[in-house]
């Protein structure tokens, strides 16, 4: 009887491992609408509340503290073309070095 239980446990463990291995190979792709706060709920950032702007910035790994005007400025910096952002970051590094 003990042998039967150990075999049953081994089969269950094997199935669990198979399921876990199968799940590791699956890639889950999220869309913006799948993550709360990933898109702005209003047409412009000025129409959003501070909490809404903070959540949007948090989803992008940006600083979330400050007054609403600062949050709107941060939003505008993040949605500008990458070349402008790169220039600003380079400028900030140069200012820190000098």
C-alpha positions as a Markdown table, in Angstrom:
| # | Residue | x | y | z |
|---|---|---|---|---|
| 1 | Unk | 0.0 | 0.0 | 0.0 |
| 2 | Unk | 2.9 | 2.3 | 0.8 |
| 3 | Unk | 4.4 | 1.6 | -2.6 |
| 4 | Unk | 1.1 | 2.6 | -4.4 |
| 5 | Unk | 1.0 | 5.9 | -2.5 |
| 6 | Unk | 4.6 | 6.7 | -3.4 |
| 7 | Unk | 3.9 | 5.9 | -7.0 |
| 8 | Unk | 0.8 | 8.1 | -7.0 |
| 9 | Unk | 2.8 | 11.0 | -5.4 |
| 10 | Unk | 5.5 | 10.5 | -8.0 |
| 11 | Unk | 3.0 | 10.7 | -10.8 |
| 12 | Unk | 1.4 | 13.8 | -9.3 |
| 13 | Unk | 4.8 | 15.5 | -8.9 |
| 14 | Unk | 5.7 | 14.6 | -12.5 |
| 15 | Unk | 2.5 | 16.2 | -13.7 |
| 16 | Unk | 3.1 | 19.3 | -11.7 |
| 17 | Unk | 6.6 | 19.6 | -13.1 |
| 18 | Unk | 5.3 | 19.1 | -16.7 |
| 19 | Unk | 2.7 | 21.9 | -16.1 |
| 20 | Unk | 5.3 | 24.2 | -14.7 |
| 21 | Unk | 7.7 | 23.6 | -17.5 |
| 22 | Unk | 5.0 | 24.2 | -20.1 |
| 23 | Unk | 4.1 | 27.5 | -18.4 |
| 24 | Unk | 7.7 | 28.7 | -18.4 |
| 25 | Unk | 7.8 | 28.4 | -22.2 |
| 26 | Unk | 4.7 | 30.5 | -22.7 |
| 27 | Unk | 5.1 | 34.2 | -23.2 |
| 28 | Unk | 2.5 | 36.5 | -22.0 |
| 29 | Unk | 2.2 | 39.8 | -23.8 |
| 30 | Unk | 0.3 | 42.6 | -22.0 |
| 31 | Unk | -1.3 | 45.5 | -23.8 |
| 32 | Unk | -1.6 | 49.0 | -22.3 |
| 33 | Unk | -5.3 | 48.5 | -21.5 |
| 34 | Unk | -4.4 | 45.3 | -19.5 |
| 35 | Unk | -2.5 | 47.4 | -16.9 |
| 36 | Unk | -4.5 | 49.8 | -14.8 |
| 37 | Unk | -3.1 | 53.3 | -15.2 |
| 38 | Unk | -1.0 | 52.5 | -18.2 |
| 39 | Unk | -3.0 | 54.8 | -20.4 |
| 40 | Unk | -4.3 | 58.3 | -19.5 |
| 41 | Unk | -8.0 | 58.2 | -18.8 |
| 42 | Unk | -8.5 | 61.7 | -20.2 |
| 43 | Unk | -7.5 | 63.4 | -23.5 |
| 44 | Unk | -4.7 | 65.6 | -22.1 |
| 45 | Unk | -2.5 | 65.3 | -19.0 |
| 46 | Unk | -3.8 | 68.6 | -17.8 |
| 47 | Unk | -7.3 | 67.1 | -17.5 |
| 48 | Unk | -6.1 | 64.2 | -15.3 |
| 49 | Unk | -5.9 | 64.1 | -11.6 |
| 50 | Unk | -2.6 | 64.0 | -9.7 |
| 51 | Unk | -3.3 | 60.3 | -8.8 |
| 52 | Unk | -3.9 | 59.4 | -12.5 |
| 53 | Unk | -0.7 | 61.1 | -13.6 |
| 54 | Unk | 1.3 | 59.4 | -10.8 |
| 55 | Unk | 0.0 | 56.0 | -11.8 |
| 56 | Unk | 0.9 | 56.7 | -15.5 |
| 57 | Unk | 4.4 | 57.7 | -14.5 |
| 58 | Unk | 4.7 | 54.8 | -12.1 |
| 59 | Unk | 3.9 | 52.4 | -15.0 |
| 60 | Unk | 6.9 | 53.9 | -16.8 |
| 61 | Unk | 9.3 | 53.9 | -13.9 |
| 62 | Unk | 9.4 | 57.7 | -13.7 |
| 63 | Unk | 9.5 | 59.8 | -10.6 |
| 64 | Unk | 5.9 | 60.2 | -9.2 |
| 65 | Unk | 6.4 | 63.0 | -6.6 |
| 66 | Unk | 5.7 | 66.7 | -7.1 |
| 67 | Unk | 2.9 | 69.0 | -7.9 |
| 68 | Unk | 0.6 | 68.5 | -10.8 |
| 69 | Unk | 2.5 | 70.9 | -13.1 |
| 70 | Unk | 5.7 | 68.9 | -12.5 |
| 71 | Unk | 3.9 | 65.7 | -13.2 |
| 72 | Unk | 2.5 | 67.1 | -16.5 |
| 73 | Unk | 6.0 | 68.3 | -17.4 |
| 74 | Unk | 7.4 | 64.8 | -16.7 |
| 75 | Unk | 4.6 | 63.3 | -18.8 |
| 76 | Unk | 5.4 | 65.6 | -21.7 |
| 77 | Unk | 9.1 | 64.7 | -21.5 |
| 78 | Unk | 8.3 | 61.0 | -21.7 |
| 79 | Unk | 6.0 | 61.3 | -24.7 |
| 80 | Unk | 8.4 | 63.4 | -26.8 |
| 81 | Unk | 10.5 | 61.8 | -29.5 |
| 82 | Unk | 13.4 | 59.8 | -28.1 |
| 83 | Unk | 16.0 | 62.2 | -29.7 |
| 84 | Unk | 14.8 | 65.1 | -27.6 |
| 85 | Unk | 14.9 | 63.0 | -24.4 |
| 86 | Unk | 18.4 | 61.7 | -25.3 |
| 87 | Unk | 19.6 | 65.3 | -25.8 |
| 88 | Unk | 18.2 | 66.4 | -22.4 |
| 89 | Unk | 19.7 | 63.4 | -20.6 |
| 90 | Unk | 23.1 | 64.1 | -22.2 |
| 91 | Unk | 22.8 | 67.8 | -21.3 |
| 92 | Unk | 22.0 | 66.8 | -17.7 |
| 93 | Unk | 25.1 | 64.5 | -17.6 |
| 94 | Unk | 27.3 | 67.2 | -19.0 |
| 95 | Unk | 26.0 | 69.8 | -16.4 |
| 96 | Unk | 26.7 | 67.3 | -13.6 |
| 97 | Unk | 30.2 | 66.6 | -14.9 |
| 98 | Unk | 31.1 | 70.3 | -15.2 |
